[in-house]
Amino acid sequence: MVKNFFVWTWRTIVAFLVGSVLVVAIFRIVPPAITPLMAMRFVQAPFTGHRMTMAHSWISYGNCSPAIFRAVQSGEDGKFLRHNGIDWKAVERAKHVNAGRVKRGKPPLGASTITMQTSKNVFLVPWRSMVRKAFEVYFVYLIEAIWGKQRILEVYVNMIEWGDGLYGVDAASRYYFHKPASELTNADAALLAAVVPNPRRFHADAPSAYTRKRASFIAGRMRGMPLPK
């Protein structure tokens, strides 16, 4: 009985490792069709009052305005091109600071990189747990190794949520600015990047004072933000 358990466990681990590498390798070439978050939002929509329709379109890295790649790096992960998927210094800083921030009623500092967000959005359910975090780290290093920085950015902007029922930067650009993502200006891209932390609360087409302030900060950082080659 014990031997059978270990055999079954070993086969499960091997199947997961082989399967995950295969899926990541396929997504290196083929765009993901849907994410767990999209599916969850669709199921929740009738009960939460949010849009039941889903707008999602894919635009390749080469056809997308470079401004959006500079904007999301400026707003979400300024060290994207310099870390290997996880910014461990930011993680340690968040650990030391967040306990005090929570006690003072302030929101905790985040340490999630673009690679971590991509890993979570594409491969994992959006529930917080230590087990899910462990899988997130595994997929982070896997996509860094197989995809590279340019593909990670491409998948990221095409699969994240940009608003209620809006997924992918091209769908967001057409909804908010009535033009394809290939025509986004620096100002447009900064506004879009400003809503990423809470796309159901913030709106790029009717930005609040906070959103405008954040977009201005992002626009300032975009000027010196490099792109992956």
C-alpha positions, 0 to 999 in steps of 0.5 A: 500500500505504501509503495503504491502511494509513493509510486502514484505520488511520483507519477503525479509529480512527473506528469505535472512537471512534463505537462506544465513545461509542455503548456508553457512551451506551447504558449511561447508560440500560441496565445492563451485563449482564456485565464482562470480569472476570466472564467471566474469573472464570467461565473460571478457576473450574474451574482455581482452585477458586473458585465456578463459580456467579455471583450478580449482581443490579442495584439502581437508585440510588434503590432502594439504601441511600444508606449504600453510596454514602457507604461506597465513597466513604469507602473508595475515593475521598474526593474522588470529587465533587471531581475530573474522573475522575482525581485527578492529585495522588494519582497524582503522590504515588503516583509519588514514594512507591511506589518507596521503599515497594516497596523496604521491602517495603510495598504500593504506594499506590493512586491509582485513583478510583471512576471509574477502577475503573468504567472498568476493570471495565466496559470493559476486561480486567483485565490491566496494561499501558500500552496498557490504561491509556491506554484506561482514561483515555479511558473515564474522561473519556467516562463522566464526560462522558456518565454523571455522578457519580450514574450512575458510582456506580450502575454501580460498586456494581452491577458490581464484585466483592464476594466469590467469585462475588458481583457487585453490592451487592444480591447481596452484601447478600443473601449476607452480611446476608440482606437487600436493598441497600435495607435496608443500615445504615451499619455494613453498608455500612462492612463491605461497603466494607471488603472491596472492595480484596480481596473474595476474601480479606476477608469482610463476614459474618466480618470479620477484625480488619483488616476491622473496623478498616478498616470502623471507619475508613470508618464515621467518614468516612461521617458527612460524606460528601456524595452526588451530586445 
